[in-house]
Amino acid sequence: MSSMDCPNCGCSRYPDPGGHCPDCNYPPLQRLKLTGDKGSLSFGVLTRVGSALLLRLSSEAQFAEREEQFLISCNNSDWFIVPSPSARNQTLLNGAILTAANCLKEGDMIALGSRADSTRQVMLLQVGMVNA
């Protein structure tokens, strides 16, 4: 399949002008968009997120792990965040500590720090979705 083939049925005319597959009506693919106080980036593939990438998005990213603070992955049309078990600072999603993969949705907030000590939480990114 080429990059424009339908991921569901392989139709080479995907997406049609409305964004759906003309053969099976598969919905348009969405990219994950992360926005911080310094800008935003969108993702279409599995991405290991560490401080180098986060520093492009947030002025508070110095607390993130250099190699991998968390992983962003996609399963069909759902996006997930997976915390790195070796990260020194915890990854939080909407104020809750991540201990396993969690599905992301528009408006979610990703932070670093400790749920027990809200004064030590650093707000990093807001989650959004954009059509591919």
N, C-alpha and C positions, 0 to 999 in steps of 0.2 A: 504494500500500500504506500502511496505517496503521502506527503504531509497534508494533502487536501482530501484524501479518501475518508469516507465515513468510518469511524472506529467501530461501529456496530455491524454494518453490512458490507463495507468495502466499496460502496458506490463512489465513482470518481467525480461525480457532480456535487459532492458535499463541500461546503454548505450551499444551499440555494439562496436567493436574495433575502429570504426571511430568516436565514441562519440554520434551518433544519435540513435534514437529508430528504431529498425528493422521493426516495424509494421507501425508506422505513420510518421517516419523520423523527429520526434521532435529533435531540435538541442540540443547539450550538454549544461548542466547548467553551468553558470559561477558564480564564487564567486567574490565578490568585494574585492580588495586589496588596502589598504591605506598604503602609504610609507612616512615616515618622516626622519629626520636626524639621528634618533636613531634606526630605523628598520622599519619593516613592519608587518602587520597583514592582514589576509584574513577573510572575513565574509560570511556566508551562510544563516544567519537568521536575523530577525529584531534585531537591536542592539541600545540601548541607549548609546550615546557616551558622556562621561564626562571626567573630568581631570584625573582620575585614569587610564583610558585606554589611553588617549592622552599622558600622561607622559611616557608611554612605547614606543611611536613613535616619539615624538618631544621634544626638549629641551625648546621650547617656550610655552609649554602647561599650564604653571602656570596661564595663563590668561583665561583658559576655566572654565566653570561652573563645580562645583564638581559633581553634580548629572547628569545633562544633558545639554550639549551645543547644540547637534543636535541629530537627530534620523536617522539611516540608515535602509531602508526597501526595500524589493523586491516585485515586482508585475510581475508575470510570469518571463520574462527574463530581465526586466528592473530594475535597481537599482535607488533609490531615496534618497535624503537628505532632511530632514525636520528640519528647525530651531526651537529651543525651544523659545517660546515667553517670557519666564521668564529669559533668559540669559542676564547678565549684558553687556557683550561684543557681538557685532554682529558677525554672521557667514557670511563669504563671499564665493562665488563660482566664481572663475575666476575674482575676483575683484569687483563683484557686490554683494550688500547686499541681503541676502536671506530673503524673506518675506513670502514665501510659499514653498511647496514641489517642488523640481527640479530634473529632471532626470540626473543621472550622466553618464559620458562617459569617456573612456580611455583618460588620459592626463589632466583631470580637476584638478584645484588647489583649495584646501580648506584653508581658512585663517580666522583669527579672527581680529577684529579691526573696522576701519571706512573707508569707501570708500572716504569720503571727505578729510581725512587726511592720505595720503599714507605713511607718516613717522610713523604712529601708527599702520600699518597693520603688523601682524605677520604671516608669511607663515608657515603653519603647515604640510599639507599633499598633496601628489599627488595621484590621483585615477588611478587604474589599474584594469584589469579584468584577472582572471585565471580560467581555466576549473576546474570544481568541481571534 
